[in-house]
C-alpha cells in the first residue's frame, strides 16, 4: 500500500504539500500542530489532547516499530491526520501487532508522507498553528475545495472535551485511597501512575456536578489534561471551586482550569508546546526538569489572583508551567509528569499528590 496512494495537505494560508498517502483514504480537517518527540508516535496519536488536530512529527523516520495496544493512551486514535517525512513500511518489534498505516486505515485516519516536514514546521512556527485539510486519494483532488474546507474551520469554537471525555463514571484499581479524576480527555498513563501508588481511581465525565463527585467521598481530586480552549469550559471550571477543600492536582488543561476557576485568564500560544524535550524550572527547588508537553494554551500570569503562586516556569518562552495555592492543598502543572512518551523527571509529583490524600 505504501506509495500507491496520493496525498495532499492544504493549509489555510494557501500552502500546499503534495506527498504519498498512507492510512485511510478520505478528507480530514483539523488544526495543524507539530511534536518534537523522537519516539512514542502511538502514544501521541492516541492522546486525547490531540483531538481535532492534524499532527506533524519533526523526527524524520516514523513507523519503524509498528503499533501495540500496550502503548496506547486511549482506545482510539485521536488525531484527524498525520504528517511524516519518511514512513517505515516494514516495522519490526516483538510486541507489534500491525503497521502504523494499517492501524490508521482501520480507524479511518489519513496520513501523508514524503513531504518536507522541516518546511512545514517552519511555516507553522512563523505563522502560528492554523486550520488545514489533509486528503488521501487515488485519483485527482481539488486543492481549492480543500483550502475552502480548511478556512471554514474555527478550532477554538469547538468543544472537543465533550467528544473525548468518558461517558459514565468508570473505576480503576482495587481499593486504596479514593481519587476522583475529572476526565477532560485523560491519558491512561495518568491513571496508571495513580493505581501504581495504591489509589482507587474513578474517572468522571467532564460535566459531572461537584455534588455527585463529593458523594463518591474521594480523598482527593485530579483535574486531567484534555484538548481545546479552556475558555469553553467556564461552567466546568467554576464547579471546581466547590471541591477546593480537597487536595487537588491539575495536569495540562487541568492547570488552566484550576487557574480559570480562581479568576485567571488563558491565552493561545503561537504554535504551542508539544514534545518531550521542554525544560521547566522548579522555582522553589532551583532545579530544571525536562518535560513532556502537549498544549496550545497557557495561563496569563498577570491575571492570576494573589491566592496562587507560580511554581514552575518554561525556560524557552517564560510561560507559566505550574501553580499552587498559598494556603489550600491545590497545585497543578502545565506539562505531563506521567510522560508517555518522554522523560520521567517529574513523576514525583504523583507521590506528592498521593502524600496529600
DANORRA-V944825 format. One record per backbone hydrogen bond with DSSP energy under -0.5 kcal/mol. CO is the residue of the C=O (numbers start at 1). NH is the residue of the N-H. E is the energy in kcal/mol with one decimal. If there is no record, write none. Layout:
# DANORRA-V944825
co=CO nh=NH e=E
co=CO nh=NH e=E
This chain:
# DANORRA-V944825
co=1 nh=4 e=-2.4
co=1 nh=5 e=-0.8
co=5 nh=21 e=-2.3
co=6 nh=137 e=-2.5
co=7 nh=19 e=-2.8
co=8 nh=135 e=-2.5
co=9 nh=17 e=-2.8
co=10 nh=133 e=-2.5
co=11 nh=14 e=-2.1
co=15 nh=11 e=-2.7
co=17 nh=9 e=-2.8
co=19 nh=7 e=-2.0
co=20 nh=113 e=-2.7
co=21 nh=3 e=-0.7
co=21 nh=5 e=-0.6
co=22 nh=111 e=-2.2
co=26 nh=136 e=-2.1
co=28 nh=134 e=-2.9
co=30 nh=132 e=-2.3
co=31 nh=54 e=-2.0
co=32 nh=130 e=-0.6
co=33 nh=56 e=-1.8
co=35 nh=58 e=-2.2
co=37 nh=59 e=-0.6
co=40 nh=44 e=-2.1
co=41 nh=45 e=-2.7
co=42 nh=46 e=-1.5
co=44 nh=47 e=-1.4
co=45 nh=78 e=-3.3
co=45 nh=79 e=-0.9
co=46 nh=48 e=-0.6
co=47 nh=50 e=-2.3
co=48 nh=51 e=-1.8
co=50 nh=53 e=-1.9
co=52 nh=31 e=-2.1
co=53 nh=55 e=-0.6
co=53 nh=80 e=-3.2
co=53 nh=81 e=-0.8
co=54 nh=33 e=-2.5
co=55 nh=83 e=-2.7
co=56 nh=35 e=-2.6
co=56 nh=58 e=-0.5
co=60 nh=62 e=-0.6
co=60 nh=86 e=-2.5
co=62 nh=88 e=-2.6
co=63 nh=66 e=-1.3
co=64 nh=92 e=-2.5
co=67 nh=97 e=-2.9
co=67 nh=98 e=-0.9
co=68 nh=71 e=-1.6
co=69 nh=72 e=-1.4
co=73 nh=188 e=-1.7
co=78 nh=52 e=-0.8
co=80 nh=110 e=-0.6
co=81 nh=55 e=-2.4
co=82 nh=112 e=-2.4
co=83 nh=57 e=-2.1
co=84 nh=114 e=-0.6
co=84 nh=115 e=-0.9
co=85 nh=114 e=-1.4
co=86 nh=62 e=-2.3
co=87 nh=89 e=-0.6
co=93 nh=96 e=-1.1
co=98 nh=67 e=-1.7
co=99 nh=103 e=-2.3
co=100 nh=104 e=-2.5
co=101 nh=105 e=-2.4
co=102 nh=106 e=-2.3
co=103 nh=107 e=-1.3
co=104 nh=109 e=-2.7
co=105 nh=108 e=-1.0
co=108 nh=110 e=-0.5
co=109 nh=24 e=-1.9
co=110 nh=82 e=-1.3
co=111 nh=22 e=-2.0
co=112 nh=84 e=-2.4
co=113 nh=20 e=-3.1
co=115 nh=117 e=-1.5
co=116 nh=120 e=-2.0
co=117 nh=121 e=-2.6
co=118 nh=122 e=-2.3
co=119 nh=123 e=-2.2
co=120 nh=124 e=-1.9
co=121 nh=125 e=-2.8
co=122 nh=126 e=-2.4
co=123 nh=127 e=-2.5
co=124 nh=128 e=-2.6
co=130 nh=32 e=-2.8
co=131 nh=12 e=-2.3
co=132 nh=30 e=-2.3
co=133 nh=10 e=-2.7
co=134 nh=28 e=-2.3
co=135 nh=8 e=-2.3
co=136 nh=26 e=-2.6
co=137 nh=6 e=-2.5
co=141 nh=143 e=-0.9
co=142 nh=146 e=-1.7
co=143 nh=147 e=-2.4
co=144 nh=148 e=-2.0
co=145 nh=149 e=-1.9
co=146 nh=150 e=-2.3
co=147 nh=151 e=-2.5
co=148 nh=152 e=-1.1
co=149 nh=153 e=-0.5
co=150 nh=153 e=-1.3
co=154 nh=157 e=-1.6
co=155 nh=158 e=-1.6
co=158 nh=160 e=-1.3
co=160 nh=163 e=-1.0
co=160 nh=164 e=-1.0
co=161 nh=164 e=-0.9
co=161 nh=165 e=-2.3
co=170 nh=203 e=-3.1
co=172 nh=201 e=-2.2
co=173 nh=175 e=-0.6
co=177 nh=200 e=-2.6
co=178 nh=219 e=-3.0
co=178 nh=220 e=-0.9
co=179 nh=181 e=-0.7
co=179 nh=202 e=-2.4
co=180 nh=182 e=-0.6
co=180 nh=222 e=-2.5
co=181 nh=183 e=-0.8
co=181 nh=204 e=-3.2
co=182 nh=184 e=-0.9
co=182 nh=224 e=-1.9
co=183 nh=206 e=-0.6
co=184 nh=227 e=-0.6
co=187 nh=190 e=-1.4
co=187 nh=191 e=-1.0
co=188 nh=192 e=-2.6
co=189 nh=193 e=-1.9
co=190 nh=194 e=-1.7
co=191 nh=195 e=-2.6
co=192 nh=196 e=-2.6
co=194 nh=197 e=-0.9
co=194 nh=199 e=-1.8
co=195 nh=198 e=-1.8
co=198 nh=177 e=-0.8
co=199 nh=201 e=-0.7
co=200 nh=179 e=-2.7
co=201 nh=172 e=-3.2
co=201 nh=203 e=-0.5
co=202 nh=181 e=-2.8
co=202 nh=204 e=-0.5
co=203 nh=170 e=-2.2
co=204 nh=183 e=-2.8
co=205 nh=208 e=-1.9
co=209 nh=212 e=-0.5
co=209 nh=213 e=-1.7
co=210 nh=214 e=-2.5
co=211 nh=215 e=-1.6
co=212 nh=216 e=-0.5
co=213 nh=216 e=-1.1
co=214 nh=217 e=-1.9
co=219 nh=247 e=-0.7
co=220 nh=180 e=-2.6
co=221 nh=223 e=-0.5
co=221 nh=249 e=-2.3
co=222 nh=182 e=-2.6
co=222 nh=224 e=-0.7
co=223 nh=251 e=-2.3
co=225 nh=184 e=-0.5
co=229 nh=232 e=-1.7
co=230 nh=233 e=-2.1
co=231 nh=234 e=-0.8
co=233 nh=237 e=-2.7
co=234 nh=238 e=-2.0
co=235 nh=239 e=-1.3
co=236 nh=240 e=-0.6
co=237 nh=240 e=-0.9
co=238 nh=241 e=-1.2
co=239 nh=242 e=-1.2
co=240 nh=243 e=-1.9
co=241 nh=244 e=-1.1
co=243 nh=246 e=-1.8
co=247 nh=221 e=-2.8
co=248 nh=331 e=-2.3
co=249 nh=223 e=-2.8
co=250 nh=333 e=-2.3
co=251 nh=254 e=-2.5
co=252 nh=255 e=-1.0
co=252 nh=256 e=-1.5
co=253 nh=257 e=-2.5
co=254 nh=258 e=-2.1
co=255 nh=259 e=-2.0
co=256 nh=260 e=-2.6
co=257 nh=261 e=-2.3
co=258 nh=262 e=-0.8
co=259 nh=262 e=-0.8
co=259 nh=264 e=-2.3
co=260 nh=263 e=-1.4
co=265 nh=300 e=-2.9
co=267 nh=298 e=-2.4
co=270 nh=129 e=-2.4
co=272 nh=274 e=-0.5
co=273 nh=295 e=-2.1
co=274 nh=36 e=-1.5
co=275 nh=293 e=-3.0
co=276 nh=343 e=-0.5
co=277 nh=279 e=-0.6
co=278 nh=291 e=-2.7
co=279 nh=315 e=-2.2
co=280 nh=282 e=-0.5
co=280 nh=289 e=-2.8
co=281 nh=283 e=-0.9
co=281 nh=313 e=-1.8
co=282 nh=286 e=-2.2
co=282 nh=287 e=-1.1
co=287 nh=282 e=-3.3
co=289 nh=280 e=-2.7
co=289 nh=291 e=-0.6
co=290 nh=345 e=-0.5
co=291 nh=278 e=-2.1
co=292 nh=336 e=-3.0
co=293 nh=275 e=-2.3
co=295 nh=273 e=-2.6
co=296 nh=269 e=-2.7
co=298 nh=267 e=-2.4
co=299 nh=301 e=-0.9
co=299 nh=320 e=-0.6
co=300 nh=303 e=-1.2
co=300 nh=304 e=-0.5
co=301 nh=304 e=-1.2
co=305 nh=308 e=-2.0
co=307 nh=326 e=-3.1
co=309 nh=311 e=-0.5
co=309 nh=324 e=-1.9
co=311 nh=283 e=-2.3
co=312 nh=321 e=-2.7
co=312 nh=322 e=-1.1
co=313 nh=281 e=-2.9
co=314 nh=318 e=-1.7
co=319 nh=314 e=-2.8
co=321 nh=334 e=-2.6
co=321 nh=335 e=-0.6
co=322 nh=311 e=-2.2
co=322 nh=312 e=-1.3
co=323 nh=332 e=-2.4
co=324 nh=309 e=-2.7
co=328 nh=330 e=-2.4
co=329 nh=248 e=-2.4
co=330 nh=325 e=-2.6
co=331 nh=250 e=-1.7
co=332 nh=323 e=-2.1
co=333 nh=252 e=-2.3
co=335 nh=252 e=-0.5
co=335 nh=337 e=-0.7
co=336 nh=292 e=-0.6
co=336 nh=339 e=-1.5
co=344 nh=347 e=-1.4
co=346 nh=349 e=-1.9
co=347 nh=350 e=-1.6
co=347 nh=351 e=-0.7
co=348 nh=352 e=-2.1
co=349 nh=353 e=-2.2
co=350 nh=354 e=-2.7
co=351 nh=355 e=-2.2
co=352 nh=356 e=-0.7
co=353 nh=356 e=-1.3
co=353 nh=357 e=-0.5
co=354 nh=357 e=-1.0
